[in-house]
């Protein structure tokens, strides 16, 4: 849980700076006499849709810039406290039964607040961890989900595609061997994620998220 929150802090801080994300560093043509520290890799965002065939980097950068410009001058909302998210992780959801108590935390770094709750569930011998994040300052993440609606990938050993629940965009992907992952963005700020192994498709996970109470979660967007 701590690692996921750290990633959100890093990306949120970059977003507030108003600059487009840095391009990946290029390898030097020849070894330098005094090598400096390696450039840090761009932080990954939990649940951000990604698949081969996504639009070009130029198109993505344009969307990111538009998202940043849209937030200039807007008052940023603080993340809701983890205690407000916790009631959504009930003891049973769509046949999935909780294996342990839910966990939650809220962390603040400067003007950025991030909350996360999670709980492990079990159904038919399969396990998943259901997570809810609230960042309230992630316009680029919303742009990624909008962009993902334009693409899909369907193969004999995998699929990846967008979906929608009650008007909220999601992204599901499955790989041969049973690895499945489902992510949904609610009210352009709450990131809901579930993943599991040994599944024939992503349906059990989308059903789990659908029973979470998407409307109640959206109501927390104060």
N, CA, C and O of each residue as an XYZ file, in Angstrom:
888
protein
N       0.830     -1.197      0.000
C       0.000      0.000      0.000
C       0.867      1.250      0.000
O       0.561      2.215     -0.701
N       1.944      1.245      0.777
C       2.821      2.407      0.875
C       3.440      2.760     -0.463
O       3.565      3.939     -0.793
N       3.839      1.738     -1.257
C       4.471      2.004     -2.551
C       3.493      2.662     -3.504
O       3.862      3.595     -4.217
N       2.232      2.188     -3.532
C       1.238      2.766     -4.424
C       1.002      4.228     -4.095
O       0.903      5.059     -4.998
N       0.910      4.550     -2.812
C       0.685      5.932     -2.417
C       1.859      6.812     -2.818
O       1.663      7.957     -3.227
N       3.073      6.291     -2.707
C       4.252      7.068     -3.088
C       4.216      7.426     -4.565
O       4.554      8.550     -4.936
N       3.808      6.480     -5.418
C       3.713      6.737     -6.851
C       2.720      7.846     -7.133
O       2.969      8.704     -7.980
N       1.590      7.836     -6.427
C       0.600      8.881     -6.632
C       1.146     10.243     -6.231
O       0.900     11.233     -6.921
N       1.885     10.309     -5.125
C       2.457     11.578     -4.687
C       3.388     12.146     -5.747
O       3.340     13.339     -6.047
N       4.237     11.289     -6.317
C       5.214     11.752     -7.302
C       4.525     12.311     -8.526
O       4.875     13.395     -8.991
N       3.530     11.576     -9.067
C       2.849     12.029    -10.269
C       2.011     13.264     -9.995
O       1.956     14.168    -10.829
N       1.361     13.320     -8.848
C       0.551     14.482     -8.505
C       1.411     15.723     -8.382
O       0.997     16.807     -8.793
N       2.602     15.580     -7.824
C       3.506     16.719     -7.689
C       3.928     17.234     -9.057
O       4.007     18.443     -9.273
N       4.199     16.315     -9.983
C       4.552     16.716    -11.348
C       3.396     17.449    -12.000
O       3.606     18.437    -12.704
N       2.167     16.974    -11.773
C       0.974     17.561    -12.363
C       0.794     18.995    -11.904
O       0.434     19.858    -12.704
N       1.042     19.269    -10.601
C       0.841     20.606    -10.087
C       1.854     21.578    -10.660
O       1.590     22.779    -10.727
N       2.993     21.085    -11.070
C       4.018     21.967    -11.600
C       3.655     22.580    -12.931
O       4.266     23.569    -13.338
N       2.654     22.007    -13.637
C       2.184     22.579    -14.880
C       3.040     22.257    -16.077
O       2.850     22.855    -17.136
N       3.980     21.332    -15.953
C       4.848     20.980    -17.081
C       4.521     19.589    -17.554
O       4.087     18.742    -16.774
N       4.734     19.349    -18.854
C       4.477     18.022    -19.393
C       5.484     17.043    -18.826
O       6.602     17.436    -18.494
N       5.106     15.746    -18.706
C       6.023     14.751    -18.155
C       7.295     14.668    -18.974
O       7.243     14.812    -20.195
N       8.457     14.435    -18.332
C       9.720     14.375    -19.072
C       9.780     13.171    -19.978
O       9.207     12.123    -19.681
N      10.495     13.331    -21.115
C      10.682     12.214    -22.028
C      11.690     11.249    -21.435
O      12.554     11.660    -20.660
N      11.594      9.957    -21.789
C      12.566      8.987    -21.282
C      13.968      9.376    -21.708
O      14.153      9.825    -22.839
N      14.971      9.219    -20.836
C      16.344      9.605    -21.185
C      16.892      8.745    -22.308
O      16.614      7.547    -22.375
N      17.688      9.371    -23.212
C      18.303      8.640    -24.307
C      19.669      8.132    -23.867
O      20.376      8.824    -23.134
N      20.052      6.927    -24.306
C      21.370      6.410    -23.923
C      22.465      7.224    -24.580
O      22.293      7.658    -25.718
N      23.604      7.452    -23.899
C      24.700      8.232    -24.491
C      25.353      7.477    -25.630
O      25.384      6.246    -25.640
N      25.889      8.248    -26.619
C      26.539      7.617    -27.765
C      27.878      7.014    -27.386
O      28.338      6.062    -28.016
N      28.499      7.563    -26.362
C      29.783      7.043    -25.902
C      29.843      7.203    -24.400
O      29.218      8.112    -23.854
N      30.598      6.321    -23.699
C      30.680      6.430    -22.245
C      31.263      7.766    -21.826
O      32.243      8.222    -22.415
N      30.684      8.396    -20.832
C      31.187      9.672    -20.320
C      32.358      9.412    -19.400
O      32.432      8.369    -18.751
N      33.272     10.362    -19.347
C      34.445     10.185    -18.506
C      34.083     10.175    -17.035
O      34.680      9.446    -16.243
N      33.096     10.993    -16.672
C      32.642     11.025    -15.280
C      31.135     10.837    -15.276
O      30.380     11.809    -15.309
N      30.704      9.589    -15.236
C      29.256      9.356    -15.327
C      28.524      9.969    -14.151
O      28.961      9.868    -13.005
N      27.397     10.610    -14.453
C      26.563     11.197    -13.402
C      25.487     10.219    -12.996
O      25.424      9.110    -13.526
N      24.648     10.610    -12.073
C      23.573      9.721    -11.628
C      22.577      9.458    -12.738
O      22.297     10.333    -13.557
N      22.050      8.260    -12.761
C      21.095      7.886    -13.801
C      19.813      8.682    -13.632
O      19.385      8.965    -12.513
N      19.199      9.046    -14.772
C      17.942      9.781    -14.715
C      16.847      8.870    -14.204
O      16.779      7.711    -14.614
N      15.988      9.353    -13.323
C      14.935      8.505    -12.778
C      13.896      8.164    -13.820
O      13.589      8.972    -14.696
N      13.362      6.978    -13.721
C      12.318      6.565    -14.654
C      11.019      7.265    -14.304
O      10.765      7.597    -13.146
N      10.194      7.484    -15.333
C       8.899      8.109    -15.082
C       8.062      7.200    -14.198
O       8.013      5.993    -14.436
N       7.402      7.749    -13.182
C       6.634      6.917    -12.263
C       5.444      6.268    -12.935
O       4.779      6.888    -13.765
N       5.176      5.031    -12.583
C       4.011      4.331    -13.112
C       2.801      4.680    -12.272
O       2.918      4.961    -11.079
N       1.653      4.661    -12.893
C       0.417      4.954    -12.186
C      -0.374      3.674    -12.048
O      -0.676      3.051    -13.065
N      -0.729      3.242    -10.842
C      -1.511      2.020    -10.685
C      -2.803      2.102    -11.471
O      -3.590      3.033    -11.296
N      -3.021      1.117    -12.344
C      -4.282      1.059    -13.045
C      -4.373      1.876    -14.311
O      -5.403      1.816    -14.983
N      -3.367      2.631    -14.675
C      -3.438      3.409    -15.896
C      -3.517      2.475    -17.088
O      -2.678      1.581    -17.203
N      -4.502      2.638    -17.998
C      -4.642      1.728    -19.125
C      -3.425      1.769    -20.021
O      -2.850      2.834    -20.242
N      -3.028      0.620    -20.540
C      -1.908      0.577    -21.463
C      -1.949     -0.700    -22.271
O      -2.157     -1.779    -21.718
N      -1.753     -0.592    -23.573
C      -1.778     -1.757    -24.439
C      -1.093     -1.393    -25.740
O      -1.080     -0.231    -26.145
N      -0.519     -2.403    -26.396
C       0.102     -2.173    -27.690
C      -0.923     -1.602    -28.650
O      -2.064     -2.063    -28.686
N      -0.530     -0.600    -29.432
C      -1.462      0.033    -30.342
C      -2.053      1.311    -29.798
O      -2.924      1.908    -30.430
N      -1.591      1.750    -28.622
C      -2.059      3.012    -28.070
C      -1.655      4.144    -29.010
O      -0.742      3.972    -29.818
N      -2.323      5.305    -28.920
C      -1.971      6.438    -29.781
C      -0.514      6.855    -29.606
O       0.157      6.449    -28.658
N      -0.044      7.670    -30.537
C       1.356      8.077    -30.539
C       1.682      8.921    -29.313
O       0.787      9.512    -28.709
N       2.977      8.982    -28.938
C       3.371      9.832    -27.813
C       2.967     11.287    -28.003
O       2.649     11.977    -27.034
N       2.977     11.765    -29.267
C       2.598     13.149    -29.524
C       1.127     13.384    -29.179
O       0.776     14.415    -28.605
N       0.262     12.417    -29.533
C      -1.157     12.552    -29.218
C      -1.393     12.515    -27.712
O      -2.196     13.279    -27.177
N      -0.682     11.616    -27.041
C      -0.830     11.509    -25.592
C      -0.347     12.785    -24.915
O      -0.993     13.284    -23.994
N       0.791     13.316    -25.371
C       1.325     14.542    -24.788
C       0.357     15.705    -24.970
O       0.215     16.550    -24.087
N      -0.311     15.741    -26.131
C      -1.274     16.804    -26.385
C      -2.446     16.716    -25.414
O      -2.899     17.732    -24.887
N      -2.935     15.504    -25.181
C      -4.027     15.325    -24.226
C      -3.594     15.718    -22.819
O      -4.352     16.351    -22.084
N      -2.383     15.344    -22.453
C      -1.883     15.683    -21.128
C      -1.801     17.196    -20.949
O      -2.159     17.725    -19.897
N      -1.328     17.884    -21.985
C      -1.212     19.334    -21.896
C      -2.587     19.973    -21.773
O      -2.762     20.930    -21.018
N      -3.564     19.452    -22.510
C      -4.922     19.971    -22.419
C      -5.486     19.771    -21.020
O      -6.176     20.638    -20.485
N      -5.180     18.608    -20.432
C      -5.670     18.334    -19.082
C      -5.044     19.280    -18.072
O      -5.717     19.761    -17.160
N      -3.749     19.547    -18.238
C      -3.065     20.462    -17.327
C      -3.633     21.871    -17.443
O      -3.849     22.538    -16.431
N      -3.877     22.327    -18.668
C      -4.418     23.661    -18.877
C      -5.816     23.783    -18.294
O      -6.201     24.848    -17.811
N      -6.577     22.692    -18.337
C      -7.942     22.724    -17.812
C      -7.969     22.910    -16.307
O      -8.963     23.386    -15.759
N      -6.886     22.538    -15.630
C      -6.872     22.625    -14.172
C      -6.256     23.923    -13.661
O      -6.291     24.193    -12.460
N      -5.687     24.735    -14.566
C      -5.068     25.985    -14.135
C      -6.135     26.901    -13.547
O      -7.155     27.155    -14.188
N      -5.914     27.385    -12.366
C      -6.856     28.289    -11.722
C      -7.971     27.583    -10.979
O      -8.743     28.232    -10.274
N      -8.078     26.276    -11.117
C      -9.114     25.534    -10.407
C      -8.651     25.229     -8.989
O      -7.473     24.970     -8.742
N      -9.591     25.265     -8.077
C      -9.271     24.909     -6.705
C      -9.210     23.393     -6.593
O     -10.176     22.704     -6.923
N      -8.099     22.880     -6.135
C      -7.929     21.440     -6.048
C      -8.563     20.914     -4.769
O      -8.418     21.502     -3.697
N      -9.259     19.809     -4.902
C      -9.961     19.235     -3.766
C      -9.040     18.288     -3.000
O      -8.269     17.547     -3.609
N      -9.114     18.308     -1.691
C      -8.338     17.333     -0.925
C      -8.982     15.962     -1.034
O     -10.195     15.853     -1.209
N      -8.184     14.931     -0.934
C      -8.727     13.572     -0.952
C      -9.593     13.356      0.285
O      -9.312     13.904      1.351
N     -10.637     12.560      0.138
C     -11.467     12.237      1.291
C     -10.658     11.351      2.235
O      -9.748     10.645      1.801
N     -10.981     11.388      3.495
C     -10.280     10.560      4.463
C     -10.582      9.088      4.208
O     -11.668      8.744      3.742
N      -9.630      8.229      4.512
C      -9.798      6.797      4.256
C     -11.024      6.230      4.964
O     -11.595      5.242      4.502
N     -11.440      6.837      6.076
C     -12.603      6.335      6.823
C     -13.899      6.469      6.029
O     -14.849      5.721      6.260
N     -13.941      7.416      5.096
C     -15.127      7.577      4.261
C     -15.176      6.544      3.141
O     -16.253      6.227      2.635
N     -14.032      6.025      2.758
C     -13.971      5.008      1.706
C     -14.182      3.603      2.253
O     -14.684      2.727      1.549
N     -13.802      3.392      3.499
C     -13.821      2.058      4.095
C     -15.179      1.354      4.040
O     -15.206      0.154      3.765
N     -16.321      2.038      4.290
C     -17.615      1.341      4.277
C     -17.972      0.685      2.950
O     -18.828     -0.199      2.914
N     -17.332      1.103      1.858
C     -17.618      0.506      0.554
C     -17.084     -0.915      0.449
O     -17.597     -1.711     -0.338
N     -16.065     -1.243      1.227
C     -15.466     -2.585      1.187
C     -16.186     -3.474      2.198
O     -15.668     -3.759      3.278
N     -17.372     -3.899      1.831
C     -18.211     -4.700      2.725
C     -17.705     -6.140      2.817
O     -16.786     -6.533      2.099
N     -18.317     -6.919      3.710
C     -17.859     -8.294      3.939
C     -18.081     -9.203      2.734
O     -17.380    -10.203      2.578
N     -19.044     -8.871      1.884
C     -19.317     -9.690      0.697
C     -19.744     -8.795     -0.454
O     -20.560     -7.890     -0.283
N     -19.180     -9.058     -1.638
C     -19.494     -8.305     -2.845
C     -19.570     -9.268     -4.021
O     -18.571     -9.896     -4.373
N     -20.742     -9.388     -4.629
C     -20.915    -10.229     -5.820
C     -20.400    -11.648     -5.610
O     -19.803    -12.233     -6.514
N     -20.627    -12.201     -4.426
C     -20.185    -13.561     -4.140
C     -18.760    -13.660     -3.634
O     -18.336    -14.730     -3.197
N     -18.019    -12.580     -3.684
C     -16.664    -12.540     -3.138
C     -16.761    -12.252     -1.641
O     -17.397    -11.280     -1.233
N     -16.137    -13.091     -0.829
C     -16.189    -12.923      0.620
C     -14.845    -12.432      1.150
O     -13.788    -12.907      0.737
N     -14.906    -11.477      2.069
C     -13.687    -10.891      2.622
C     -12.903    -11.921      3.420
O     -13.476    -12.702      4.180
N     -11.591    -11.913      3.239
C     -10.706    -12.831      3.966
C     -10.119    -12.193      5.219
O      -9.705    -12.895      6.141
N     -10.084    -10.881      5.253
C      -9.454    -10.175      6.364
C     -10.049     -8.776      6.464
O     -10.712     -8.326      5.529
N      -9.829     -8.082      7.567
C     -10.346     -6.712      7.702
C      -9.735     -5.780      6.655
O      -8.617     -5.995      6.188
N     -10.482     -4.756      6.302
C      -9.981     -3.771      5.345
C      -8.896     -2.911      5.982
O      -8.867     -2.716      7.197
N      -8.004     -2.400      5.132
C      -6.931     -1.516      5.582
C      -7.078     -0.170      4.878
O      -7.564     -0.104      3.749
N      -6.661      0.892      5.541
C      -6.749      2.207      4.925
C      -5.769      3.185      5.513
O      -5.303      3.018      6.640
N      -5.456      4.215      4.740
C      -4.591      5.279      5.224
C      -4.733      6.509      4.339
O      -5.085      6.407      3.163
N      -4.456      7.661      4.915
C      -4.431      8.932      4.203
C      -3.091      9.591      4.472
O      -2.655      9.674      5.621
N      -2.434     10.062      3.418
C      -1.121     10.685      3.557
C      -1.112     12.038      2.859
O      -1.792     12.240      1.853
N      -0.336     12.952      3.406
C      -0.249     14.300      2.859
C       1.205     14.675      2.619
O       2.073     14.428      3.456
N       1.456     15.281      1.454
C       2.778     15.809      1.126
C       2.565     17.196      0.539
O       2.188     17.331     -0.625
N       2.806     18.221      1.338
C       2.546     19.575      0.879
C       1.058     19.788      0.680
O       0.263     19.587      1.598
N       0.683     20.201     -0.539
C      -0.726     20.454     -0.837
C      -1.438     19.220     -1.376
O      -2.629     19.277     -1.680
N      -0.727     18.116     -1.497
C      -1.298     16.900     -2.085
C      -1.669     15.903     -0.996
O      -0.856     15.574     -0.133
N      -2.903     15.431     -1.050
C      -3.381     14.417     -0.115
C      -3.834     13.193     -0.898
O      -4.534     13.321     -1.903
N      -3.444     12.026     -0.451
C      -3.807     10.776     -1.117
C      -4.356      9.797     -0.090
O      -3.765      9.594      0.971
N      -5.490      9.196     -0.417
C      -6.089      8.183      0.450
C      -6.187      6.859     -0.293
O      -6.336      6.830     -1.514
N      -6.101      5.767      0.453
C      -6.218      4.442     -0.135
C      -6.825      3.488      0.879
O      -6.492      3.525      2.063
N      -7.726      2.629      0.397
C      -8.243      1.526      1.206
C      -8.158      0.262      0.370
O      -8.204      0.327     -0.859
N      -8.037     -0.885      1.018
C      -7.973     -2.151      0.290
C      -8.455     -3.291      1.177
O      -8.419     -3.214      2.405
N      -8.906     -4.351      0.513
C      -9.362     -5.535      1.244
C      -9.225     -6.757      0.355
O      -9.469     -6.693     -0.850
N      -8.836     -7.864      0.955
C      -8.685     -9.112      0.211
C      -9.990     -9.898      0.244
O     -10.654     -9.987      1.277
N     -10.347    -10.470     -0.917
C     -11.573    -11.251     -1.057
C     -11.257    -12.614     -1.676
O     -10.218    -12.804     -2.310
N     -12.184    -13.556     -1.474
C     -12.026    -14.905     -2.017
C     -13.352    -15.388     -2.588
O     -14.419    -15.122     -2.034
N     -13.261    -16.113     -3.723
C     -14.449    -16.693     -4.351
C     -14.024    -17.890     -5.185
O     -13.134    -17.784     -6.030
N     -14.661    -19.028     -4.947
C     -14.378    -20.252     -5.710
C     -12.888    -20.579     -5.743
O     -12.357    -20.997     -6.771
N     -12.230    -20.386     -4.619
C     -10.815    -20.712     -4.530
C      -9.870    -19.674     -5.112
O      -8.653    -19.851     -5.066
N     -10.409    -18.603     -5.654
C      -9.584    -17.527     -6.222
C      -9.571    -16.338     -5.264
O     -10.541    -16.097     -4.546
N      -8.467    -15.602     -5.262
C      -8.321    -14.446     -4.386
C      -8.063    -13.174     -5.192
O      -7.466    -13.212     -6.268
N      -8.522    -12.061     -4.654
C      -8.258    -10.766     -5.267
C      -8.124     -9.718     -4.179
O      -8.660     -9.873     -3.082
N      -7.410     -8.660     -4.489
C      -7.332     -7.500     -3.604
C      -8.046     -6.346     -4.286
O      -7.670     -5.931     -5.382
N      -9.069     -5.837     -3.634
C      -9.833     -4.706     -4.160
C      -9.296     -3.427     -3.522
O      -9.228     -3.320     -2.298
N      -8.919     -2.466     -4.347
C      -8.325     -1.223     -3.869
C      -9.107     -0.015     -4.367
O      -9.635     -0.016     -5.479
N      -9.172      1.007     -3.534
C      -9.758      2.291     -3.922
C      -8.752      3.385     -3.574
O      -8.303      3.482     -2.432
N      -8.403      4.206     -4.563
C      -7.510      5.339     -4.358
C      -8.294      6.629     -4.569
O      -9.207      6.677     -5.393
N      -7.943      7.658     -3.837
C      -8.487      8.989     -4.104
C      -7.335      9.974     -4.139
O      -6.619     10.144     -3.153
N      -7.163     10.621     -5.280
C      -6.099     11.601     -5.433
C      -6.662     12.998     -5.615
O      -6.093     13.975     -5.127
N      -7.792     13.091     -6.325
C      -8.489     14.362     -6.564
C      -7.680     15.354     -7.395
O      -8.160     16.454     -7.666
N      -6.472     14.995     -7.804
C      -5.643     15.918     -8.599
C      -4.982     15.170     -9.752
O      -3.795     15.370    -10.008
N      -5.725     14.312    -10.453
C      -5.129     13.479    -11.489
C      -5.813     13.664    -12.844
O      -6.372     12.696    -13.360
N      -5.797     14.851    -13.446
C      -6.433     15.017    -14.751
C      -5.788     14.175    -15.835
O      -6.466     13.749    -16.770
N      -4.479     13.924    -15.727
C      -3.808     13.122    -16.752
C      -4.302     11.685    -16.738
O      -4.348     11.034    -17.782
N      -4.674     11.183    -15.554
C      -5.196      9.834    -15.468
C      -6.536      9.744    -16.177
O      -6.810      8.761    -16.865
N      -7.375     10.761    -16.016
C      -8.655     10.790    -16.712
C      -8.441     10.812    -18.221
O      -9.183     10.171    -18.965
N      -7.433     11.543    -18.671
C      -7.130     11.591    -20.105
C      -6.707     10.223    -20.622
O      -7.046      9.847    -21.745
N      -5.964      9.478    -19.802
C      -5.526      8.146    -20.211
C      -6.716      7.226    -20.419
O      -6.730      6.440    -21.367
N      -7.713      7.311    -19.553
C      -8.899      6.472    -19.710
C      -9.702      6.890    -20.940
O     -10.238      6.034    -21.644
N      -9.792      8.192    -21.208
C     -10.488      8.647    -22.401
C      -9.781      8.147    -23.657
O     -10.429      7.714    -24.610
N      -8.454      8.207    -23.655
C      -7.678      7.741    -24.798
C      -7.842      6.236    -24.999
O      -7.856      5.754    -26.132
N      -7.966      5.500    -23.900
C      -8.076      4.045    -23.988
C      -9.353      3.603    -24.686
O      -9.427      2.477    -25.177
N     -10.355      4.467    -24.738
C     -11.597      4.110    -25.427
C     -11.368      3.939    -26.926
O     -12.173      3.308    -27.611
N     -10.274      4.498    -27.431
C      -9.998      4.464    -28.862
C      -9.331      3.172    -29.303
O      -9.238      2.903    -30.501
N      -8.865      2.364    -28.350
C      -8.082      1.191    -28.726
C      -8.560     -0.053    -27.991
O      -9.256      0.029    -26.979
N      -8.176     -1.194    -28.518
C      -8.417     -2.477    -27.861
C      -7.451     -3.488    -28.461
O      -6.874     -3.256    -29.523
N      -7.283     -4.591    -27.785
C      -6.418     -5.660    -28.275
C      -7.092     -6.987    -27.967
O      -7.478     -7.243    -26.827
N      -7.233     -7.831    -28.983
C      -7.925     -9.108    -28.818
C      -7.110    -10.196    -29.502
O      -6.978    -10.193    -30.726
N      -6.566    -11.119    -28.731
C      -5.751    -12.188    -29.288
C      -6.101    -13.532    -28.695
O      -6.930    -13.629    -27.790
N      -5.462    -14.577    -29.213
C      -5.743    -15.930    -28.736
C      -5.289    -16.141    -27.302
O      -5.792    -17.028    -26.612
N      -4.332    -15.322    -26.848
C      -3.812    -15.505    -25.497
C      -3.990    -14.279    -24.601
O      -3.421    -14.211    -23.512
N      -4.790    -13.303    -25.071
C      -4.986    -12.112    -24.254
C      -6.120    -11.264    -24.814
O      -6.545    -11.450    -25.954
N      -6.600    -10.337    -24.004
C      -7.430     -9.245    -24.507
C      -7.291     -8.056    -23.563
O      -6.998     -8.212    -22.377
N      -7.506     -6.874    -24.112
C      -7.470     -5.637    -23.335
C      -8.443     -4.669    -23.984
O      -8.387     -4.440    -25.192
N      -9.330     -4.104    -23.187
C     -10.371     -3.246    -23.760
C     -10.989     -2.377    -22.672
O     -10.841     -2.637    -21.478
N     -11.680     -1.345    -23.117
C     -12.352     -0.461    -22.177
C     -13.757     -0.982    -21.894
O     -14.304     -1.778    -22.657
N     -14.325     -0.526    -20.800
C     -15.712     -0.856    -20.468
C     -16.296      0.324    -19.701
O     -15.590      1.280    -19.379
N     -17.577      0.247    -19.417
C     -18.246      1.348    -18.734
C     -19.264      0.801    -17.743
O     -20.029     -0.107    -18.070
N     -19.275      1.348    -16.538
C     -20.249      0.986    -15.511
C     -20.871      2.269    -14.979
O     -20.184      3.111    -14.402
N     -22.163      2.408    -15.176
C     -22.902      3.577    -14.689
C     -22.267      4.887    -15.153
O     -22.234      5.871    -14.414
N     -21.765      4.882    -16.381
C     -21.198      6.092    -16.950
C     -19.745      6.352    -16.611
O     -19.184      7.361    -17.037
N     -19.124      5.459    -15.851
C     -17.725      5.626    -15.465
C     -16.849      4.682    -16.288
O     -17.184      3.511    -16.466
N     -15.732      5.196    -16.785
C     -14.869      4.430    -17.677
C     -13.977      3.459    -16.919
O     -13.497      3.746    -15.822
N     -13.773      2.299    -17.539
C     -12.894      1.298    -16.957
C     -12.031      0.646    -18.015
O     -12.230      0.855    -19.212
N     -11.077     -0.138    -17.570
C     -10.149     -0.840    -18.460
C      -9.933     -2.237    -17.908
O      -9.605     -2.401    -16.733
N     -10.116     -3.250    -18.756
C      -9.935     -4.630    -18.324
C      -8.936     -5.321    -19.232
O      -8.907     -5.085    -20.440
N      -8.113     -6.183    -18.632
C      -7.156     -6.940    -19.430
C      -6.978     -8.333    -18.829
O      -6.998     -8.523    -17.613
N      -6.806     -9.285    -19.721
C      -6.672    -10.691    -19.331
C      -5.580    -11.320    -20.177
O      -5.448    -11.013    -21.361
N      -4.799    -12.198    -19.567
C      -3.727    -12.906    -20.270
C      -3.883    -14.410    -20.064
O      -4.367    -14.866    -19.028
N      -3.462    -15.166    -21.072
C      -3.514    -16.617    -20.985
C      -2.751    -17.076    -19.750
O      -1.642    -16.614    -19.484
N      -3.348    -17.975    -19.014
C      -2.786    -18.374    -17.735
C      -3.649    -17.869    -16.596
O      -3.496    -18.284    -15.447
N      -4.572    -16.952    -16.940
C      -5.557    -16.535    -15.958
C      -5.308    -15.230    -15.258
O      -6.079    -14.854    -14.375
N      -4.241    -14.512    -15.624
C      -3.999    -13.227    -14.974
C      -4.993    -12.191    -15.482
O      -5.040    -11.896    -16.676
N      -5.784    -11.645    -14.571
C      -6.817    -10.680    -14.944
C      -6.701     -9.431    -14.083
O      -6.378     -9.503    -12.897
N      -6.969     -8.289    -14.698
C      -6.898     -7.015    -13.975
C      -7.975     -6.074    -14.502
O      -8.162     -5.939    -15.711
N      -8.672     -5.433    -13.587
C      -9.736     -4.500    -13.944
C      -9.521     -3.203    -13.170
O      -9.275     -3.224    -11.963
N      -9.614     -2.085    -13.865
C      -9.440     -0.774    -13.255
C     -10.547      0.149    -13.742
O     -10.913      0.117    -14.917
N     -11.081      0.968    -12.847
C     -12.121      1.915    -13.240
C     -11.878      3.255    -12.561
O     -11.440      3.311    -11.412
N     -12.166      4.330    -13.281
C     -12.028      5.676    -12.742
C     -13.422      6.241    -12.496
O     -14.220      6.366    -13.424
N     -13.708      6.579    -11.251
C     -15.028      7.074    -10.857
C     -14.939      8.563    -10.550
O     -14.087      9.005     -9.781
N     -15.837      9.325    -11.168
C     -15.905     10.775    -10.951
C     -14.573     11.463    -11.257
O     -14.266     12.515    -10.695
N     -13.785     10.861    -12.152
C     -12.505     11.418    -12.596
C     -11.508     11.618    -11.454
O     -10.594     12.434    -11.566
N     -11.679     10.875    -10.352
C     -10.737     11.033     -9.239
C     -10.536      9.768     -8.426
O      -9.451      9.560     -7.884
N     -11.554      8.911     -8.324
C     -11.440      7.691     -7.528
C     -11.015      6.536     -8.430
O     -11.717      6.194     -9.382
N      -9.885      5.949     -8.134
C      -9.377      4.832     -8.923
C      -9.682      3.532     -8.192
O      -9.244      3.334     -7.058
N     -10.437      2.643     -8.843
C     -10.816      1.352     -8.267
C     -10.107      0.258     -9.048
O     -10.150      0.243    -10.278
N      -9.458     -0.653     -8.343
C      -8.653     -1.673     -9.019
C      -8.811     -3.028     -8.348
O      -8.863     -3.127     -7.122
N      -8.887     -4.075     -9.175
C      -8.920     -5.456     -8.684
C      -8.157     -6.330     -9.665
O      -8.260     -6.147    -10.877
N      -7.394     -7.277     -9.144
C      -6.674     -8.211    -10.003
C      -6.630     -9.581     -9.341
O      -6.684     -9.700     -8.117
N      -6.532    -10.611    -10.177
C      -6.523    -11.980     -9.668
C      -5.856    -12.895    -10.676
O      -5.720    -12.548    -11.850
N      -5.444    -14.053    -10.219
C      -4.860    -15.084    -11.072
C      -5.811    -16.269    -11.168
O      -6.645    -16.489    -10.290
N      -5.670    -17.029    -12.253
C      -6.458    -18.241    -12.410
C      -7.877    -18.031    -12.878
O      -8.718    -18.908    -12.685
N      -8.171    -16.896    -13.488
C      -9.519    -16.614    -13.980
C      -9.609    -16.849    -15.486
O      -8.658    -16.590    -16.223
N     -10.762    -17.341    -15.933
C     -10.970    -17.594    -17.355
C     -11.218    -16.306    -18.127
O     -11.018    -16.263    -19.341
N     -11.650    -15.260    -17.438
C     -11.861    -13.946    -18.042
C     -11.952    -12.914    -16.923
O     -11.741    -13.238    -15.754
N     -12.261    -11.691    -17.277
C     -12.313    -10.613    -16.281
C     -13.701    -10.425    -15.669
O     -13.878     -9.576    -14.795
N     -14.684    -11.204    -16.117
C     -16.060    -10.996    -15.667
C     -16.215    -11.003    -14.146
O     -16.893    -10.125    -13.614
N     -15.612    -11.962    -13.417
C     -15.775    -11.942    -11.956
C     -15.287    -10.646    -11.312
O     -15.829    -10.219    -10.293
N     -14.274    -10.023    -11.897
C     -13.744     -8.791    -11.325
C     -14.608     -7.578    -11.669
O     -14.790     -6.688    -10.838
N     -15.142     -7.543    -12.895
C     -16.031     -6.434    -13.245
C     -17.318     -6.513    -12.431
O     -17.880     -5.485    -12.054
N     -17.785     -7.728    -12.159
C     -18.969     -7.887    -11.311
C     -18.680     -7.415     -9.891
O     -19.534     -6.809     -9.245
N     -17.485     -7.694     -9.416
C     -17.079     -7.258     -8.081
C     -17.104     -5.736     -7.978
O     -17.655     -5.183     -7.027
N     -16.511     -5.065     -8.952
C     -16.471     -3.605     -8.930
C     -17.864     -3.011     -9.089
O     -18.184     -1.994     -8.474
N     -18.694     -3.650     -9.920
C     -20.049     -3.142    -10.132
C     -20.867     -3.159     -8.845
O     -21.727     -2.303     -8.641
N     -20.598     -4.134     -7.974
C     -21.331     -4.250     -6.710
C     -20.733     -3.383     -5.604
O     -21.263     -3.328     -4.494
N     -19.653     -2.722     -5.906
C     -18.970     -1.913     -4.900
C     -19.835     -0.763     -4.395
O     -19.741     -0.356     -3.237
N     -20.672     -0.251     -5.282
C     -21.455      0.930     -4.949
C     -20.854      2.151     -5.619
O     -20.435      3.105     -4.963
N     -20.822      2.098     -6.961
C     -20.182      3.156     -7.733
C     -20.854      4.504     -7.493
O     -20.180      5.528     -7.377
N     -22.183      4.500     -7.419
C     -22.907      5.755     -7.200
C     -22.546      6.370     -5.851
O     -22.379      7.585     -5.740
N     -22.427      5.527     -4.829
C     -22.059      6.029     -3.497
C     -20.644      6.600     -3.497
O     -20.364      7.606     -2.845
N     -19.757      5.939     -4.243
C     -18.386      6.430     -4.330
C     -18.350      7.785     -5.030
O     -17.634      8.691     -4.602
N     -19.122      7.921     -6.106
C     -19.156      9.187     -6.844
C     -19.701     10.317     -5.983
O     -19.307     11.472     -6.151
N     -20.601      9.994     -5.063
C     -21.176     11.016     -4.185
C     -20.142     11.621     -3.242
O     -20.357     12.705     -2.700
N     -19.025     10.933     -3.044
C     -17.970     11.456     -2.173
C     -17.152     12.550     -2.850
O     -16.301     13.177     -2.220
N     -17.415     12.776     -4.144
C     -16.729     13.845     -4.870
C     -17.348     15.176     -4.461
O     -18.233     15.690     -5.145
N     -16.894     15.717     -3.375
C     -17.492     16.928     -2.786
C     -16.907     18.196     -3.404
O     -17.295     19.302     -3.027
